[in-house]
Amino acid sequence: MKRFLLFSALVFLTSCAMTETPAPKTERQLLLDSVTMDVGPAPEFRGAGMHLAEGSFALEGHASYRKDLDASPAKGVKRQNHQKKMAGVPYNKEYRLIYDLGNSPVEGAASVMYKGKGVLAKFTAGLDGLPFLGVALGVNTEHFEVGGFVFDHFWDRTFRFKGTMYEQTTYYAQGGSQPVSCLWNEDNCRVDTVTLKSDDYDAEYYLMTHNLGAGLFASYFIENVVLEYSGSFYYPKVTEDPEDEDVKFTRDFPLVTTQRFSVGYNATQNVTARFGATHVAGNFDGTYWALFADVIVRLVF
């Protein structure tokens, strides 16, 4: 008896469902035309900037004033749209990824360094818009120093997404009975009409980004004059998603390189003044320059 009642209830519910019209189904798809993101030079990492005696321990702080990069948005590089093609929607296979280059006017950092037997180790943390940190290892001699470094620069970058938002609504046939398979798969329901509308999409989001990179530094000492070079590269790595789930974009970003050339003067062991230029380029069109002035204060123990 119990089985019969259950079977009767199932048949009744199924017959009701088959005679009702399924609710309209709406799908959204954003096809991007361009993604513009802020990009700046990597923070500076360098050696001691002077000869240190073996066993020396030093604390260093510096502040730099920089001019704006001589830049406008770089020409875009092509990236693939990865959204699944929706029926009836004209599909953009590619969009442009555009780097909007710029820099904050001030950078500041504090460092701790130690020179052991033939090796200089230096840890640096600072602010360039948002925090950065890095570790440098090198060789420091009486007349020159050379080494390498790795770093991470945290950045809350502005991303601007432009494209077309498509919204497709499917209305199902009224009256009569639908196929049984319509219960489990709306694609098997009888379609009445399909409407498609589109709107321009233009939105900005602030997404946390890590600039993970590495580089080399070299200095040459001529009495109290210091000639310095620092070169690095990084790839932006976005660690959060836009609030709009329809925004899907490729996380494959072009390489960014930063080179700094400077001349410094060690007024004393504790104070150095520097002047130089920053050069930014990468896997995008154009090269960009900015001048900077820097004051370094250090305590050597």
Backbone hydrogen bonds, N-H to C=O, Kabsch-Sander energy under -0.5 kcal/mol:
donor,donor_aa,acceptor,acceptor_aa,energy
5,L,1,M,-2.2
6,L,2,K,-2.3
7,F,3,R,-2.5
8,S,4,F,-2.4
9,A,5,L,-2.4
10,L,6,L,-2.2
11,V,7,F,-2.4
12,F,8,S,-2.4
13,L,9,A,-2.6
14,T,10,L,-2.5
15,S,11,V,-2.5
16,C,12,F,-2.1
17,A,13,L,-2.5
18,M,14,T,-2.2
19,T,15,S,-1.0
19,T,16,C,-0.6
20,E,16,C,-1.0
25,K,170,T,-2.2
27,E,168,Q,-2.9
29,Q,166,Y,-2.4
31,L,29,Q,-0.6
31,L,164,T,-2.5
32,L,30,L,-0.6
33,D,162,K,-3.3
34,S,162,K,-2.0
35,V,96,R,-2.8
36,T,160,R,-2.5
37,M,98,I,-2.5
38,D,158,T,-1.3
39,V,100,D,-2.3
55,G,115,K,-2.7
56,S,53,A,-1.9
58,A,113,M,-2.6
59,L,299,L,-2.4
60,E,111,S,-2.5
61,G,297,V,-2.8
62,H,109,A,-2.4
63,A,295,V,-1.7
64,S,107,E,-3.2
65,Y,293,A,-2.6
66,R,64,S,-0.5
66,R,105,P,-3.2
67,K,291,L,-2.6
70,D,289,W,-2.4
71,A,69,L,-2.2
74,A,99,Y,-2.8
77,V,97,L,-2.2
79,R,95,Y,-2.4
81,N,93,K,-2.3
89,V,86,M,-2.1
92,N,90,P,-0.5
93,K,91,Y,-0.7
95,Y,79,R,-2.5
96,R,33,D,-2.3
97,L,77,V,-2.8
98,I,35,V,-3.2
98,I,96,R,-0.6
100,D,37,M,-3.3
100,D,98,I,-0.6
101,L,99,Y,-0.8
102,G,39,V,-2.1
107,E,64,S,-1.9
108,G,127,L,-2.1
109,A,62,H,-2.1
110,A,125,A,-2.7
111,S,60,E,-3.4
112,V,123,F,-2.3
113,M,58,A,-2.5
114,Y,121,A,-2.6
115,K,56,S,-2.6
116,G,114,Y,-0.7
116,G,119,V,-2.8
118,G,116,G,-1.5
120,L,138,G,-3.4
121,A,114,Y,-2.8
122,K,136,A,-2.5
123,F,112,V,-2.9
124,T,134,G,-2.6
125,A,110,A,-2.3
126,G,132,F,-2.3
127,L,108,G,-2.8
128,D,130,L,-2.1
130,L,128,D,-1.7
132,F,126,G,-2.0
133,L,152,D,-2.0
134,G,124,T,-2.3
135,V,150,V,-1.9
136,A,122,K,-3.0
137,L,148,G,-2.4
138,G,120,L,-2.3
139,V,146,V,-2.9
141,T,139,V,-0.5
141,T,144,F,-3.1
145,E,219,S,-2.0
146,V,139,V,-1.8
147,G,217,F,-2.1
148,G,137,L,-2.5
149,F,215,G,-2.1
150,V,135,V,-1.8
151,F,213,G,-2.2
152,D,133,L,-2.3
153,H,211,N,-1.4
154,F,131,P,-2.1
154,F,152,D,-0.5
155,W,209,T,-2.5
157,R,155,W,-1.2
157,R,207,L,-1.8
159,F,157,R,-0.5
159,F,205,Y,-3.0
160,R,36,T,-2.8
161,F,159,F,-0.5
161,F,203,A,-3.1
162,K,34,S,-2.5
163,G,201,Y,-2.1
164,T,31,L,-2.4
165,M,199,D,-3.1
166,Y,29,Q,-3.1
166,Y,164,T,-0.6
167,E,197,K,-2.7
168,Q,27,E,-2.8
169,T,195,T,-2.4
170,T,25,K,-3.2
171,Y,169,T,-0.5
171,Y,193,T,-3.1
172,Y,22,P,-0.5
173,A,190,R,-3.0
178,Q,18,M,-2.6
182,C,179,P,-1.7
183,L,180,V,-2.0
184,W,181,S,-0.9
185,N,181,S,-1.8
188,N,185,N,-1.9
189,C,186,E,-1.7
191,V,189,C,-0.5
192,D,171,Y,-3.1
193,T,171,Y,-1.2
195,T,169,T,-2.6
197,K,167,E,-2.1
199,D,165,M,-2.0
201,Y,163,G,-2.9
203,A,161,F,-2.1
205,Y,159,F,-2.4
207,L,157,R,-2.3
207,L,205,Y,-0.7
209,T,155,W,-3.3
210,H,237,K,-2.8
211,N,153,H,-2.4
212,L,210,H,-1.0
212,L,235,Y,-1.2
213,G,151,F,-2.0
213,G,211,N,-0.5
214,A,233,F,-1.6
215,G,149,F,-2.2
216,L,231,G,-2.5
217,F,147,G,-2.2
218,A,229,Y,-2.4
219,S,145,E,-2.5
220,Y,227,L,-2.3
221,F,143,H,-3.1
222,I,220,Y,-0.5
222,I,225,V,-3.1
223,E,221,F,-0.5
225,V,222,I,-2.4
226,V,264,G,-2.6
227,L,220,Y,-2.5
228,E,226,V,-0.5
228,E,262,S,-2.4
229,Y,218,A,-2.6
230,S,260,R,-1.9
231,G,216,L,-2.7
232,S,258,T,-2.7
233,F,214,A,-2.3
234,Y,256,V,-2.1
235,Y,212,L,-1.5
237,K,210,H,-2.1
239,T,208,M,-2.6
240,E,208,M,-0.5
245,E,243,E,-0.7
247,V,244,D,-1.6
248,K,246,D,-0.8
253,F,251,R,-1.0
256,V,234,Y,-2.3
257,T,281,A,-3.6
258,T,232,S,-2.5
259,Q,279,H,-2.6
260,R,230,S,-2.7
261,F,277,A,-2.2
262,S,228,E,-2.1
263,V,275,F,-2.6
264,G,226,V,-3.0
265,Y,273,A,-2.7
266,N,224,N,-2.9
267,A,265,Y,-1.3
267,A,271,V,-0.9
268,T,271,V,-1.6
272,T,296,I,-2.4
273,A,265,Y,-2.0
274,R,294,D,-2.9
275,F,263,V,-2.0
276,G,292,F,-2.5
277,A,261,F,-2.4
278,T,290,A,-3.7
279,H,259,Q,-3.0
280,V,288,Y,-3.0
281,A,257,T,-1.8
283,N,255,L,-1.8
284,F,282,G,-1.7
285,D,75,K,-0.6
288,Y,280,V,-2.5
290,A,278,T,-1.8
292,F,276,G,-2.5
293,A,65,Y,-2.2
294,D,274,R,-2.3
295,V,63,A,-2.0
296,I,272,T,-3.0
297,V,61,G,-2.8
298,R,270,N,-2.3
299,L,59,L,-2.7
301,F,57,F,-3.7
